[in-house]
Amino acid sequence: MDNIYMLADGVILSRIGNHLREVRLRQNITQQSLADAAGVSLSSVKKIEKGEIGSFDSLLRVLRTLGKLEVLQPLVDEEQLSPSEYYELVQSNTAKHQRKRAVGRINNKNKEEESAW
């Protein structure tokens, strides 16, 4: 397996396109059926399979339709905090945003005077 950081962008895109084409063919799906199911144009599917991925939205739709969306899971997952990191985060937020409470009381005497008119 090649180091992905050593590959040119075009090579990466081409490999992604080839892989998606292989997945589609293994599932016995035509390009037109994939396009219809994904809600993209036939030309978009053809371009993606050639490695010409111009629209991330189209790529997401194709991945979802082919059942391969999990390849993006690490990008979507939120980073897990350790218990100590979580404690520090909570403590820093509570220290900055202390709730302020009123200490005075409503003076009912003033209300009576105001309502007398």
C-alpha positions as CSV (number, residue, x, y, z in Angstrom):
1,M,0.0,0.0,0.0
2,D,1.4,3.4,-1.0
3,N,1.8,6.2,1.4
4,I,-1.2,8.5,0.5
5,Y,0.8,11.6,1.3
6,M,3.3,10.7,-1.4
7,L,0.7,10.4,-4.1
8,A,-0.3,13.2,-6.4
9,D,-3.9,14.5,-6.0
10,G,-4.8,13.3,-9.5
11,V,-3.6,9.7,-8.6
12,I,-5.7,9.7,-5.4
13,L,-8.8,10.9,-7.3
14,S,-8.3,8.3,-10.0
15,R,-8.0,5.5,-7.4
16,I,-11.1,6.7,-5.6
17,G,-13.0,6.7,-9.0
18,N,-11.7,3.3,-9.9
19,H,-12.7,1.9,-6.5
20,L,-16.2,3.3,-6.7
21,R,-16.5,1.9,-10.2
22,E,-15.5,-1.6,-8.9
23,V,-18.0,-1.3,-6.1
24,R,-20.8,-0.4,-8.5
25,L,-20.0,-3.2,-10.8
26,R,-19.8,-5.8,-7.9
27,Q,-23.2,-4.6,-6.9
28,N,-24.4,-5.0,-10.5
29,I,-25.6,-1.5,-10.8
30,T,-25.5,0.5,-14.0
31,Q,-24.2,4.0,-14.1
32,Q,-27.6,5.3,-15.0
33,S,-29.3,3.5,-12.1
34,L,-26.6,4.8,-9.7
35,A,-27.2,8.3,-11.0
36,D,-30.9,8.0,-10.6
37,A,-30.7,6.5,-7.1
38,A,-28.1,9.1,-5.9
39,G,-30.0,12.0,-7.4
40,V,-27.0,13.1,-9.6
41,S,-26.6,13.3,-13.4
42,L,-25.2,10.4,-15.4
43,S,-22.3,12.6,-16.4
44,S,-21.5,13.2,-12.7
45,V,-21.2,9.5,-12.1
46,K,-19.0,9.0,-15.2
47,K,-16.7,11.9,-14.1
48,I,-16.5,10.6,-10.6
49,E,-15.5,7.1,-11.9
50,K,-12.8,8.8,-14.1
51,G,-11.4,10.5,-11.0
52,E,-12.8,13.9,-12.0
53,I,-14.6,14.6,-8.7
54,G,-15.8,18.2,-9.1
55,S,-18.6,18.2,-6.6
56,F,-18.2,16.8,-3.0
57,D,-22.0,16.8,-2.8
58,S,-22.2,14.4,-5.7
59,L,-19.5,12.2,-4.2
60,L,-21.4,12.0,-0.9
61,R,-24.6,11.0,-2.7
62,V,-22.8,8.3,-4.7
63,L,-21.0,7.0,-1.6
64,R,-24.3,6.9,0.3
65,T,-26.1,5.0,-2.5
66,L,-23.3,2.5,-2.8
67,G,-23.2,1.9,1.0
68,K,-19.7,3.2,1.3
69,L,-20.3,6.4,3.4
70,E,-18.5,4.9,6.3
71,V,-15.1,5.7,4.7
72,L,-15.8,9.3,5.9
73,Q,-16.7,8.3,9.4
74,P,-13.4,9.4,11.0
75,L,-14.0,12.9,9.6
76,V,-17.5,13.1,11.1
77,D,-16.8,11.7,14.5
78,E,-16.3,14.1,17.3
79,E,-13.0,13.8,19.2
80,Q,-13.4,12.0,22.5
81,L,-12.1,13.8,25.5
82,S,-10.4,12.0,28.3
83,P,-12.1,12.4,31.8
84,S,-9.4,14.9,32.9
85,E,-9.8,16.9,29.7
86,Y,-13.6,17.0,30.1
87,Y,-13.2,18.1,33.8
88,E,-10.9,20.9,32.8
89,L,-13.3,22.0,30.0
90,V,-16.2,22.1,32.4
91,Q,-14.3,23.9,35.1
92,S,-13.0,26.5,32.6
93,N,-16.5,27.2,31.3
94,T,-18.1,27.4,34.8
95,A,-15.4,29.8,36.0
96,K,-16.0,32.1,33.0
97,H,-19.8,32.0,33.1
98,Q,-20.7,32.2,36.7
99,R,-24.4,32.8,37.1
100,K,-25.2,36.1,38.6
101,R,-28.1,36.4,41.0
102,A,-29.9,39.5,42.1
103,V,-29.7,40.2,45.8
104,G,-32.3,42.9,46.2
105,R,-36.0,42.5,46.7
106,I,-38.9,44.2,45.1
107,N,-40.1,47.1,47.1
108,N,-43.8,46.7,47.3
109,K,-44.2,50.1,48.9
110,N,-43.2,51.7,45.6
111,K,-45.7,49.6,43.7
112,E,-48.6,50.7,45.9
113,E,-47.6,54.4,45.5
114,E,-47.5,54.0,41.7
115,S,-50.8,52.2,41.4
116,A,-52.6,54.8,43.4
117,W,-53.1,57.2,40.5
